[in-house]
Amino acid sequence: MVLRPTSRRTHRSIIIRNIVIFLVCMGTSYAAMRILIGQTLTEFVQQNFVPVVTRRPDANYIDMQNIVNDFTKNIKGTASVVIYDVDTDRYSAIYNSDTPMNTASLYKIFPVYETYLRMEDGRLAKSDVVYAEPKDGKKVGYSREKCADLALRESHSGCSEALISSIGWDELDQIGWDNYGLENTKGLSSTASDITKMLKVYYEHDDLSAETYNKIKDSMLNQPKTKSKDGDKETENDWRQGLPSGFRSAKVYNKVGWLGEKDKWKIYNDAAIIEFPDQRRTFIVVVMTTDTDPKLIADFGSKIEQAVITNS
């Protein structure tokens, strides 16, 4: 089954590309281009030209449906799962992929991407202070760009809500429908299929510069444990205890969404872009569950890695 969400490019990036193509065709010297652009050609290319995402026609299809079937048998609650092979542009496995589920904090991938897009095209300012929280008796403010980072890196809810306030829930839902084909996403309800489409937008990032995308990748890869307080109770948050902990050689760029209740996970969602450098393969994996131990999800990730390494 093929998955092809709609993507878009900003007017800014299209205009920049057309200008450069025109200058090159007219034989404009590099020195003149540097004066016009105000930076070296290398810097300009790195910051404004997004590497083209290419498929691998030589990549073999890896069927992982049995892995998903075995995983879902052990889920006490409900599950919705997608394993999408970026290189072959096909599903490797699906399970209840169009079943609406509570996203918990997975919803944050939607306002974060739109915020980066608007910061890049100038509709929103990166430096605007959008959220402040008490710390040591004082309020500490975060810029819009910092909040976009924290919403992914630490699942910072206050920052995410601040980002949404600059866009609006209704507009965010409409953008998802119109631009990315997210037909079953509204507020905190979405499907594994729609989350996969959005992560595919992240991976292709047609409308973001390479510099911005590298920041996003860092936010989704380097996620140290944090602590949060609820009254006198302090909780340690391990953002990578699910899918990422199941992989050894792959790079896992992920976002979790969970909701705990009396020492158990009422909701545990994990969504990731997973790169296998040695095998030159990339997959998107989305797991949405209720009443599930994240150790099961980690084991699921381990089996995916084994299948990719063995069959690539």
C-alpha positions, 0 to 999 in steps of 0.5 A, spaced: 500 500 500 502 506 497 502 512 502 503 519 498 501 525 503 501 532 500 507 537 501 508 544 499 513 549 498 513 556 501 513 562 496 520 564 499 523 558 498 521 558 490 522 565 489 530 564 492 531 558 487 528 561 481 533 567 483 539 563 483 537 559 477 536 566 473 543 568 476 546 562 474 543 562 467 545 569 466 552 567 467 553 572 474 559 571 477 560 568 484 563 574 487 556 578 485 552 572 487 556 573 494 554 580 494 547 579 493 546 574 497 550 576 503 554 570 504 558 564 501 555 560 496 556 554 501 553 557 506 547 559 502 546 552 499 547 549 506 541 554 509 536 554 503 537 548 499 534 542 502 537 535 500 532 532 495 529 526 498 530 520 493 528 513 493 532 507 492 529 503 487 534 497 489 531 497 496 528 490 497 521 490 500 521 487 507 514 484 510 514 485 517 506 484 518 508 478 522 512 482 527 506 487 528 501 481 529 505 478 534 506 485 538 499 486 538 497 480 541 501 482 547 497 488 548 492 488 553 488 494 551 488 497 544 493 498 538 494 502 532 501 501 528 504 503 522 511 501 519 512 505 513 518 503 508 521 510 506 525 507 501 520 503 497 514 508 499 510 502 501 507 499 508 511 494 511 506 492 516 499 496 518 494 494 524 488 498 525 492 504 522 485 508 521 482 507 528 482 514 531 486 514 538 488 519 543 494 522 541 496 524 548 503 529 547 504 526 539 499 532 537 505 536 538 508 534 532 503 538 528 504 545 531 511 545 532 512 543 524 507 549 522 511 554 527 518 552 524 515 553 517 512 560 519 518 562 523 522 561 516 518 564 512 517 570 516 510 570 519 512 569 526 519 571 529 523 566 532 525 571 538 518 573 541 518 570 548 511 566 548 512 562 554 514 564 561 514 559 567 516 560 575 523 558 577 527 559 583 521 564 585 522 568 578 519 567 571 523 564 566 521 566 559 522 562 552 523 564 545 518 561 540 524 558 537 526 555 544 519 553 545 519 549 538 525 545 541 522 544 548 516 541 545 519 536 541 525 534 546 522 534 553 514 534 550 514 541 554 506 542 554 506 549 556 511 551 550 506 547 545 500 550 548 503 557 547 505 555 539 498 553 538 495 560 541 499 563 535 496 559 530 489 556 533 486 549 533 481 550 528 487 553 523 491 547 525 486 542 523 485 545 517 492 546 515 493 538 516 487 537 512 488 541 506 496 541 506 498 534 508 492 530 507 490 528 515 483 526 514 482 523 521 486 528 525 482 533 530 485 536 536 487 530 540 485 525 536 488 522 530 490 515 527 497 512 526 496 513 518 495 520 519 501 521 524 505 517 519 503 522 514 506 528 518 512 524 520 513 523 512 512 531 511 518 532 517 522 527 513 521 530 506 521 537 509 520 540 502 518 547 505 524 548 511 531 549 510 537 544 511 539 548 517 532 548 520 531 541 519 537 539 523 535 543 529 529 538 529 533 532 528 537 534 534 530 535 538 528 528 536 534 525 537 537 527 543 532 527 549 535 527 556 531 524 562 527 530 565 523 531 572 517 534 573 513 535 579 505 534 581 505 537 588 510 533 592 511 527 588 517 528 583 517 524 577 522 522 572 521 522 565 524 517 560 523 520 553 526 514 550 524 508 554 519 505 548 522 505 541 528 508 541 531 503 547 530 497 542 535 499 537 542 499 537 545 501 531 539 505 528 538 513 529 531 514 532 528 520 531 522 520 536 516 523 539 512 520 545 505 521 547 503 518 554 498 518 560 500 515 566 494 512 571 496 509 578 503 506 576 500 504 569 500 507 562 493 508 560 496 511 554 503 510 551 504 512 544 511 512 540 512 515 533 519 515 530 523 516 523 528 511 524 535 511 520 539 505 519 546 508 516 549 501 515 544 499 511 542 505 508 534 504 509 529 509 513 523 507 516 517 511 519 514 507 525 508 509 529 505 505 535 499 508 539 496 504 544 492 503 551 494 499 557 501 497 554 508 497 558 513 501 554 518 495 555 513 491 550 514 497 545 522 497 546 522 489 544 518 491 538 523 496 536 528 490 537 525 486 532 524 491 527 531 492 527 533 485 527 528 484 520 531 490 517 539 488 518 537 481 516 533 482 510 537 489 507 
